[in-house]
Amino acid sequence: MSIFRFLLLLCLSFPAFAQEWPTKPVKFVSPYPPGGSVDPLARLFAAKLSVSLKQQFIVENRTGASGIIGTDYVAKSAPDGYTFVFIFDTHAVHQALNPNLPFDPVKDFAPVMIVGTAPMAITTGAMKPYRTFADVIAAAKAKPDAVTLGNVGNGSLAHLTTIVLNQAAGIHLVPVPYKGGGPLSTDLMGGQVELGIASTAAQAQHVRGGKMRALVLTGDKRSHTMPEVPTLREQGIDVVAHAWWGILAPAGTPRPIIDKLVSELNKALNLPDVKKMLGETLGMDVVALSPEATQKWIVEQIARWGKVVRENNIRTE
């Protein structure tokens, strides 16, 4: 058989292959610890797709190194449609922060979807004295280097946004890195750190429960989950940053399989309980970008935040 004929038959077989997929359990890797926003998103989709595709979708937590360990595992997995990774916005800064990163954040993956975005919120524990972000600025100016601002990891988008915010506002909120949104929320509610910055998705439930107080948002407009909370721009500080969530496959995963997965994800996103979970509970603005738009988004985010890392000489250690 000629190479041409072999390749033709292989291409013709892909639609049938995708039609049959999945024929065994599919693994959704969550590279971040439970307690943040990535893990519940992965579990939500796993539950819905297990029903719609009549095959088990399993969430596996492979945490560590700000998401690098689990993401690297997927980069090196077989591109057969049975392993996917749920990424967070930190995916955009891995390469700039880690010259020896074991994977290429663009070339080693096939884009599936950017599921949603959300502004970040700067919050404080209910027992703290800050009522507005103006109170924070006043405190930071009165006692430089005394007001701490926890984030979800050194080099995370929240950390980089803190740096940009400090420069724009002429203050120095001291960044305090945590290993994910869960540990940050625990210390914030316990009063061990003055302030926290994380996605509204990670903090909305604690704000609604009265354990945290939201002071300001980093979005370009107010959030539907915290409509009473102003943006930094409303405070005269021109800083805009969004947290975001996405799904990637190993590079080389057959496009028909990705297309089928995207179709099922879109069906799930239209379910009333999923809309409520993402919109109300997680505070997410669902965007459901196509694979092509997902690739463009990731490349643009890497360029934007990589520049901040380089200009400020940020290191993970």
Secondary structure as a PSIPRED ss2 file (coil, helix, strand):
# PSIPRED VFORMAT (PSIPRED V4.0)

   1 M C   1.000  0.000  0.000
   2 S C   1.000  0.000  0.000
   3 I H   0.000  1.000  0.000
   4 F H   0.000  1.000  0.000
   5 R H   0.000  1.000  0.000
   6 F H   0.000  1.000  0.000
   7 L H   0.000  1.000  0.000
   8 L H   0.000  1.000  0.000
   9 L H   0.000  1.000  0.000
  10 L H   0.000  1.000  0.000
  11 C H   0.000  1.000  0.000
  12 L H   0.000  1.000  0.000
  13 S H   0.000  1.000  0.000
  14 F H   0.000  1.000  0.000
  15 P H   0.000  1.000  0.000
  16 A H   0.000  1.000  0.000
  17 F H   0.000  1.000  0.000
  18 A H   0.000  1.000  0.000
  19 Q H   0.000  1.000  0.000
  20 E H   0.000  1.000  0.000
  21 W C   1.000  0.000  0.000
  22 P C   1.000  0.000  0.000
  23 T C   1.000  0.000  0.000
  24 K C   1.000  0.000  0.000
  25 P C   1.000  0.000  0.000
  26 V E   0.000  0.000  1.000
  27 K E   0.000  0.000  1.000
  28 F E   0.000  0.000  1.000
  29 V E   0.000  0.000  1.000
  30 S E   0.000  0.000  1.000
  31 P C   1.000  0.000  0.000
  32 Y C   1.000  0.000  0.000
  33 P C   1.000  0.000  0.000
  34 P C   1.000  0.000  0.000
  35 G C   1.000  0.000  0.000
  36 G C   1.000  0.000  0.000
  37 S C   1.000  0.000  0.000
  38 V H   0.000  1.000  0.000
  39 D H   0.000  1.000  0.000
  40 P H   0.000  1.000  0.000
  41 L H   0.000  1.000  0.000
  42 A H   0.000  1.000  0.000
  43 R H   0.000  1.000  0.000
  44 L H   0.000  1.000  0.000
  45 F H   0.000  1.000  0.000
  46 A H   0.000  1.000  0.000
  47 A H   0.000  1.000  0.000
  48 K H   0.000  1.000  0.000
  49 L H   0.000  1.000  0.000
  50 S H   0.000  1.000  0.000
  51 V H   0.000  1.000  0.000
  52 S H   0.000  1.000  0.000
  53 L C   1.000  0.000  0.000
  54 K C   1.000  0.000  0.000
  55 Q C   1.000  0.000  0.000
  56 Q C   1.000  0.000  0.000
  57 F E   0.000  0.000  1.000
  58 I E   0.000  0.000  1.000
  59 V E   0.000  0.000  1.000
  60 E E   0.000  0.000  1.000
  61 N E   0.000  0.000  1.000
  62 R C   1.000  0.000  0.000
  63 T C   1.000  0.000  0.000
  64 G C   1.000  0.000  0.000
  65 A H   0.000  1.000  0.000
  66 S H   0.000  1.000  0.000
  67 G H   0.000  1.000  0.000
  68 I H   0.000  1.000  0.000
  69 I H   0.000  1.000  0.000
  70 G H   0.000  1.000  0.000
  71 T H   0.000  1.000  0.000
  72 D H   0.000  1.000  0.000
  73 Y H   0.000  1.000  0.000
  74 V H   0.000  1.000  0.000
  75 A H   0.000  1.000  0.000
  76 K C   1.000  0.000  0.000
  77 S C   1.000  0.000  0.000
  78 A C   1.000  0.000  0.000
  79 P C   1.000  0.000  0.000
  80 D C   1.000  0.000  0.000
  81 G C   1.000  0.000  0.000
  82 Y C   1.000  0.000  0.000
  83 T E   0.000  0.000  1.000
  84 F E   0.000  0.000  1.000
  85 V E   0.000  0.000  1.000
  86 F E   0.000  0.000  1.000
  87 I E   0.000  0.000  1.000
  88 F E   0.000  0.000  1.000
  89 D H   0.000  1.000  0.000
  90 T H   0.000  1.000  0.000
  91 H H   0.000  1.000  0.000
  92 A H   0.000  1.000  0.000
  93 V C   1.000  0.000  0.000
  94 H H   0.000  1.000  0.000
  95 Q H   0.000  1.000  0.000
  96 A H   0.000  1.000  0.000
  97 L H   0.000  1.000  0.000
  98 N C   1.000  0.000  0.000
  99 P C   1.000  0.000  0.000
 100 N C   1.000  0.000  0.000
 101 L C   1.000  0.000  0.000
 102 P C   1.000  0.000  0.000
 103 F C   1.000  0.000  0.000
 104 D C   1.000  0.000  0.000
 105 P C   1.000  0.000  0.000
 106 V C   1.000  0.000  0.000
 107 K C   1.000  0.000  0.000
 108 D C   1.000  0.000  0.000
 109 F E   0.000  0.000  1.000
 110 A E   0.000  0.000  1.000
 111 P E   0.000  0.000  1.000
 112 V E   0.000  0.000  1.000
 113 M E   0.000  0.000  1.000
 114 I E   0.000  0.000  1.000
 115 V E   0.000  0.000  1.000
 116 G E   0.000  0.000  1.000
 117 T E   0.000  0.000  1.000
 118 A E   0.000  0.000  1.000
 119 P E   0.000  0.000  1.000
 120 M E   0.000  0.000  1.000
 121 A E   0.000  0.000  1.000
 122 I E   0.000  0.000  1.000
 123 T E   0.000  0.000  1.000
 124 T E   0.000  0.000  1.000
 125 G E   0.000  0.000  1.000
 126 A C   1.000  0.000  0.000
 127 M C   1.000  0.000  0.000
 128 K C   1.000  0.000  0.000
 129 P C   1.000  0.000  0.000
 130 Y C   1.000  0.000  0.000
 131 R C   1.000  0.000  0.000
 132 T C   1.000  0.000  0.000
 133 F H   0.000  1.000  0.000
 134 A H   0.000  1.000  0.000
 135 D H   0.000  1.000  0.000
 136 V H   0.000  1.000  0.000
 137 I H   0.000  1.000  0.000
 138 A H   0.000  1.000  0.000
 139 A H   0.000  1.000  0.000
 140 A H   0.000  1.000  0.000
 141 K H   0.000  1.000  0.000
 142 A H   0.000  1.000  0.000
 143 K C   1.000  0.000  0.000
 144 P C   1.000  0.000  0.000
 145 D C   1.000  0.000  0.000
 146 A C   1.000  0.000  0.000
 147 V C   1.000  0.000  0.000
 148 T E   0.000  0.000  1.000
 149 L E   0.000  0.000  1.000
 150 G E   0.000  0.000  1.000
 151 N E   0.000  0.000  1.000
 152 V C   1.000  0.000  0.000
 153 G C   1.000  0.000  0.000
 154 N C   1.000  0.000  0.000
 155 G C   1.000  0.000  0.000
 156 S C   1.000  0.000  0.000
 157 L H   0.000  1.000  0.000
 158 A H   0.000  1.000  0.000
 159 H H   0.000  1.000  0.000
 160 L H   0.000  1.000  0.000
 161 T H   0.000  1.000  0.000
 162 T H   0.000  1.000  0.000
 163 I H   0.000  1.000  0.000
 164 V H   0.000  1.000  0.000
 165 L H   0.000  1.000  0.000
 166 N H   0.000  1.000  0.000
 167 Q H   0.000  1.000  0.000
 168 A H   0.000  1.000  0.000
 169 A H   0.000  1.000  0.000
 170 G C   1.000  0.000  0.000
 171 I C   1.000  0.000  0.000
 172 H C   1.000  0.000  0.000
 173 L C   1.000  0.000  0.000
 174 V E   0.000  0.000  1.000
 175 P E   0.000  0.000  1.000
 176 V E   0.000  0.000  1.000
 177 P E   0.000  0.000  1.000
 178 Y C   1.000  0.000  0.000
 179 K C   1.000  0.000  0.000
 180 G C   1.000  0.000  0.000
 181 G H   0.000  1.000  0.000
 182 G H   0.000  1.000  0.000
 183 P H   0.000  1.000  0.000
 184 L H   0.000  1.000  0.000
 185 S H   0.000  1.000  0.000
 186 T H   0.000  1.000  0.000
 187 D H   0.000  1.000  0.000
 188 L H   0.000  1.000  0.000
 189 M H   0.000  1.000  0.000
 190 G H   0.000  1.000  0.000
 191 G C   1.000  0.000  0.000
 192 Q C   1.000  0.000  0.000
 193 V C   1.000  0.000  0.000
 194 E C   1.000  0.000  0.000
 195 L E   0.000  0.000  1.000
 196 G E   0.000  0.000  1.000
 197 I E   0.000  0.000  1.000
 198 A E   0.000  0.000  1.000
 199 S E   0.000  0.000  1.000
 200 T H   0.000  1.000  0.000
 201 A H   0.000  1.000  0.000
 202 A H   0.000  1.000  0.000
 203 Q H   0.000  1.000  0.000
 204 A H   0.000  1.000  0.000
 205 Q H   0.000  1.000  0.000
 206 H H   0.000  1.000  0.000
 207 V H   0.000  1.000  0.000
 208 R H   0.000  1.000  0.000
 209 G C   1.000  0.000  0.000
 210 G C   1.000  0.000  0.000
 211 K C   1.000  0.000  0.000
 212 M E   0.000  0.000  1.000
 213 R E   0.000  0.000  1.000
 214 A E   0.000  0.000  1.000
 215 L E   0.000  0.000  1.000
 216 V E   0.000  0.000  1.000
 217 L E   0.000  0.000  1.000
 218 T C   1.000  0.000  0.000
 219 G C   1.000  0.000  0.000
 220 D C   1.000  0.000  0.000
 221 K C   1.000  0.000  0.000
 222 R C   1.000  0.000  0.000
 223 S C   1.000  0.000  0.000
 224 H C   1.000  0.000  0.000
 225 T C   1.000  0.000  0.000
 226 M C   1.000  0.000  0.000
 227 P C   1.000  0.000  0.000
 228 E C   1.000  0.000  0.000
 229 V C   1.000  0.000  0.000
 230 P C   1.000  0.000  0.000
 231 T E   0.000  0.000  1.000
 232 L C   1.000  0.000  0.000
 233 R H   0.000  1.000  0.000
 234 E H   0.000  1.000  0.000
 235 Q H   0.000  1.000  0.000
 236 G C   1.000  0.000  0.000
 237 I C   1.000  0.000  0.000
 238 D C   1.000  0.000  0.000
 239 V C   1.000  0.000  0.000
 240 V C   1.000  0.000  0.000
 241 A C   1.000  0.000  0.000
 242 H E   0.000  0.000  1.000
 243 A E   0.000  0.000  1.000
 244 W E   0.000  0.000  1.000
 245 W E   0.000  0.000  1.000
 246 G E   0.000  0.000  1.000
 247 I E   0.000  0.000  1.000
 248 L E   0.000  0.000  1.000
 249 A E   0.000  0.000  1.000
 250 P E   0.000  0.000  1.000
 251 A C   1.000  0.000  0.000
 252 G C   1.000  0.000  0.000
 253 T C   1.000  0.000  0.000
 254 P C   1.000  0.000  0.000
 255 R H   0.000  1.000  0.000
 256 P H   0.000  1.000  0.000
 257 I H   0.000  1.000  0.000
 258 I H   0.000  1.000  0.000
 259 D H   0.000  1.000  0.000
 260 K H   0.000  1.000  0.000
 261 L H   0.000  1.000  0.000
 262 V H   0.000  1.000  0.000
 263 S H   0.000  1.000  0.000
 264 E H   0.000  1.000  0.000
 265 L H   0.000  1.000  0.000
 266 N H   0.000  1.000  0.000
 267 K H   0.000  1.000  0.000
 268 A H   0.000  1.000  0.000
 269 L H   0.000  1.000  0.000
 270 N C   1.000  0.000  0.000
 271 L C   1.000  0.000  0.000
 272 P H   0.000  1.000  0.000
 273 D H   0.000  1.000  0.000
 274 V H   0.000  1.000  0.000
 275 K H   0.000  1.000  0.000
 276 K H   0.000  1.000  0.000
 277 M H   0.000  1.000  0.000
 278 L H   0.000  1.000  0.000
 279 G H   0.000  1.000  0.000
 280 E H   0.000  1.000  0.000
 281 T H   0.000  1.000  0.000
 282 L C   1.000  0.000  0.000
 283 G C   1.000  0.000  0.000
 284 M C   1.000  0.000  0.000
 285 D E   0.000  0.000  1.000
 286 V E   0.000  0.000  1.000
 287 V C   1.000  0.000  0.000
 288 A C   1.000  0.000  0.000
 289 L C   1.000  0.000  0.000
 290 S C   1.000  0.000  0.000
 291 P H   0.000  1.000  0.000
 292 E H   0.000  1.000  0.000
 293 A H   0.000  1.000  0.000
 294 T H   0.000  1.000  0.000
 295 Q H   0.000  1.000  0.000
 296 K H   0.000  1.000  0.000
 297 W H   0.000  1.000  0.000
 298 I H   0.000  1.000  0.000
 299 V H   0.000  1.000  0.000
 300 E H   0.000  1.000  0.000
 301 Q H   0.000  1.000  0.000
 302 I H   0.000  1.000  0.000
 303 A H   0.000  1.000  0.000
 304 R H   0.000  1.000  0.000
 305 W H   0.000  1.000  0.000
 306 G H   0.000  1.000  0.000
 307 K H   0.000  1.000  0.000
 308 V H   0.000  1.000  0.000
 309 V H   0.000  1.000  0.000
 310 R H   0.000  1.000  0.000
 311 E H   0.000  1.000  0.000
 312 N C   1.000  0.000  0.000
 313 N C   1.000  0.000  0.000
 314 I C   1.000  0.000  0.000
 315 R C   1.000  0.000  0.000
 316 T C   1.000  0.000  0.000
 317 E C   1.000  0.000  0.000
